[in-house]
Amino acid sequence: MAEYKSSDYVIGIVMGLLSSITKPKYRNNKPTLVQPNEYIVINTLGINADTMQKCRVNVNYHVKDINGGTGVGYICKNRTRN
């Protein structure tokens, strides 16, 4: 059986792929006290060690609503890859 990979390992790979993006990037969630205007949160759904490993990775790009529109706080653009 292939070596088990953790979700932290997978997130590290995705963070490496996004290294050219200069916006702050966070694993799993944004720290509460940090208030950037734009940021990226990378997380995964659970990985099961008992079966062939597949992992869904979420890359959420959050941007502050500068128009003060009807949205609350941030607009999130989500991309999910298999």
C-alpha positions as CSV (number, residue, x, y, z in Angstrom):
1,M,0.0,0.0,0.0
2,A,1.2,3.5,-0.8
3,E,2.4,5.8,2.0
4,Y,-0.4,7.6,3.9
5,K,-0.6,11.3,3.2
6,S,-2.2,13.7,5.7
7,S,-4.4,16.7,4.9
8,D,-1.6,19.0,6.2
9,Y,0.7,17.4,3.6
10,V,-1.8,18.0,0.8
11,I,-2.5,21.6,1.9
12,G,1.3,22.2,1.8
13,I,1.4,21.1,-1.8
14,V,-1.4,23.5,-2.7
15,M,0.2,26.3,-0.9
16,G,3.4,25.7,-2.9
17,L,1.4,25.8,-6.1
18,L,-0.1,29.1,-5.0
19,S,3.3,30.6,-3.9
20,S,3.3,33.2,-6.6
21,I,0.1,34.8,-5.2
22,T,1.2,37.5,-2.8
23,K,-2.1,37.7,-0.7
24,P,-2.0,36.1,2.8
25,K,-2.7,32.3,2.7
26,Y,-4.0,30.4,5.7
27,R,-4.4,26.7,6.5
28,N,-7.9,25.6,7.4
29,N,-9.2,29.0,8.6
30,K,-8.2,32.6,9.1
31,P,-6.9,33.6,12.5
32,T,-9.6,35.6,14.3
33,L,-7.5,38.7,15.1
34,V,-6.2,39.1,11.5
35,Q,-8.2,41.5,9.3
36,P,-6.7,41.7,5.8
37,N,-8.7,43.1,2.9
38,E,-8.0,40.0,0.8
39,Y,-6.8,36.5,1.8
40,I,-6.9,32.9,0.8
41,V,-8.0,29.9,3.0
42,I,-7.0,26.4,1.9
43,N,-8.6,23.4,3.5
44,T,-9.5,19.8,2.7
45,L,-12.2,17.4,3.4
46,G,-11.2,14.4,5.6
47,I,-8.8,11.8,4.2
48,N,-9.5,8.2,5.0
49,A,-6.4,6.0,5.7
50,D,-8.3,2.8,5.0
51,T,-9.1,3.3,1.3
52,M,-7.4,4.6,-1.8
53,Q,-6.7,8.2,-0.9
54,K,-8.6,10.8,-2.7
55,C,-8.7,14.3,-1.4
56,R,-10.9,17.3,-2.1
57,V,-9.1,20.6,-1.6
58,N,-11.0,23.9,-1.2
59,V,-9.2,27.1,-2.1
60,N,-11.3,30.1,-0.9
61,Y,-10.4,33.6,-2.0
62,H,-12.0,36.2,0.3
63,V,-12.3,39.9,-0.8
64,K,-13.7,42.7,1.3
65,D,-16.9,44.2,-0.2
66,I,-15.5,47.7,-1.0
67,N,-18.9,49.0,-2.4
68,G,-20.7,48.5,0.9
69,G,-23.2,46.4,-1.0
70,T,-25.9,44.1,0.4
71,G,-23.3,41.4,1.2
72,V,-22.0,40.9,4.7
73,G,-18.3,41.6,5.0
74,Y,-16.5,39.4,2.4
75,I,-17.2,37.9,-1.0
76,C,-15.8,34.4,-1.4
77,K,-14.8,32.8,-4.7
78,N,-14.5,29.0,-4.1
79,R,-12.8,26.5,-6.4
80,T,-12.8,22.8,-5.6
81,R,-10.6,20.3,-7.4
82,N,-10.5,16.5,-7.2
